């Protein structure tokens, strides 16, 4: 695989972007970790993303073997991802010009539906196969969000076209494979399951007392942590409601502190992050505000302390295509209670590394919290099992190895198809 040149497209999610904001999350981490992992295997990777600030240089050497290419496509400022679709033809044309000027690529790897469209548009001009990962599917988002879904009207039709045109599709978990096959009619033989992962050096257990001291939390008392984007679909409000039920129905459980990590700014700002304001109002309404501690957006190297300071980590979104925060918490040796949706049903082993609960069900969450918070030995066992599961099943070097093997397989398949086509053409011409 050494010597391969891969173009990776990620129009809104740059690996150089800060994490934790509205459009910065799991896809940024995926592109960053996979590209670095591929480079360590001898694969050269160019990551194409949209230039969203005028000071960004055209090309950044992110790591040995990995370049980030900032393409001009629309105004050089942040634009929400759901408003980027009209800019994709310009993004495609800029990517094609760069590729042709730099010797082309052996394969094209699309991330998200818009970059998938760009990759499939460039498949023939660059004579390179396309490998596509969606990170989230439009039909699933529409099903769960309904009128709140702000995706462009063309999204699902574009996804259908990308699925048909791509040479291979990556699903991060079995339920995503089922979405591709059942909802979109994907050829099952084109779908490879390659779960995303976590950096187990960055996310590792820290002694609880040390972690609390570092982030300024009292040594005593129970702590529940939510780490992630502050969006309504992530439903941190469900946790606040569950804690209110915990206080009234299980008074024997000491009131825990709820650590809320995330937002658009490093200092919690309800104006910049409306969901923080909604959580504050809900906390006041339920009499829970004194138990809630907002800490704003934190960068990856600091997050291990926030996970490790907690007794339990909770994430109960309405839907989640895969979800990296449960894996990060598990890597830090903490049990996780998560919604029984999407990839969370794959990463959390119910009863072994944490618990699965129905989404939008604060009573079910409160019951599990009451049970777990009263059993420190069980929390320790689950945390140890969680760390072991991550180390065994969800590490980035394995993702990079599987991705590189998929590239090689698809490149070889395309070469065979091209050879057969040329042989048939020559035979026809000589007839």
C-alpha positions, 0 to 999 in steps of 0.5 A: 500500500506504500506509494498510494496517493489518496484524495480525501474530501471533507467540505465542511469538516477540516481536520485543522478546525477546533472541535466542539462547535456547531459543525465541528465534531466526529467527522473532523476527528475521523478525517484527522485520525484516518489521514494520519494513520494512512500516512504512517502506512506509507499512503500520501493523503491530501485532504480537501476542505473549503477555505472558510477564513481569508488567512488560511494558506492554500496548503498546510502540511498537517503531518508527514504525508498529510496535506490539507488543501483549502479550496476557494468555494464561496465567501471565505468565512464560516457558513453552516454546512446545510448552506454549502450545497450551492458552493459545491460545483465551485469546490469540485472545479477547484479540486479538479484543477489542483488534482490535475496540477499535482499528478492525480490520485489513486482513489478518492475518499468522500466524507458526508453527502456533499463531498461524496457528490464531489468525489463521484463527479471527479471519478471519471475525470481523474480515472480513480475509484470512489470510496464513500463514508456518509457519517450521517444519512439524510433519510435517518435525519429526516425521520428523527428530526422532521420539520427541524431538519435543515438539510437542503431539499436535494440531499436524499436524491444526491445521496442515492446518486452517490451510493449508486456511483461509488465503488465502495461504501463504508458503514461505521456499524451494522445499523448504518449498513442496514440504512444504506441497504434498506433505505437506499438500495445499496448493493450489500457487496459494496458496503464494508463495515469499518467502525470509527475509533478513539485515540487511546493515548489521548483518551486514557484513565486519569485518577479521579481525584487528580482529574477533579483537582485539575478542572477545579471540582470538589474531591467529594460528591458524585459527578455525571458528565455530558461531553459533546455538541450543545444541540437539541438533538443531542438532548442534554435536557433529557439528563437535566430532567432525569436528575430532577426525577432522581432527586424526588424519587431516589432521595437516598442518592446524594445529589450529583453535579452535572458537568456539561462540556461543550458549546461554541465558545471556551467560556459558556455563553448562552448567546453564542450557544442557544442550547446552553441558555435553554439548559439554564432555563430548564435548570431554573424551572426544575430547581436543578441549576445549582447542580449544573456546571457549564465549562464550554468547549474544550479541546481533545487533550483536555477532555480526558480530565473531564471524562475521568472526573465523572463517576458516570458519563451520559449521552442520550441523543434522539439519534446518533449515526455512530458517536465518538464521545461514548468511546472516548469516555470508555477509553477513559475507563468510565461507564456510559449510559447512552441512548439505544439508537444508531451506533451507540447500540454497537459501542456500548455493551448493555450491562457490561460497559454501561447501559442503554436506555430509550431516548427521550425517556428521563425516567428510564435514565434516572432509574439507571443512574440511581442504580449505578450511582449507588454501586461504586464497585459496579462502576469500577468493573464497567469502567475497566470493561469499557477500556478493554473493549475500546482497546480491543475493538476501536483504535484508529490504527486498525481503521487506517489499516482496514481503509488502506486494504479497502482502497487497494481492493477497490483500486485493483477491481477498477484496474481489472474492469478497465483491462477487460473494457480495453480488451473488449474494445480492442477485440471489437476494433479488430473485428 
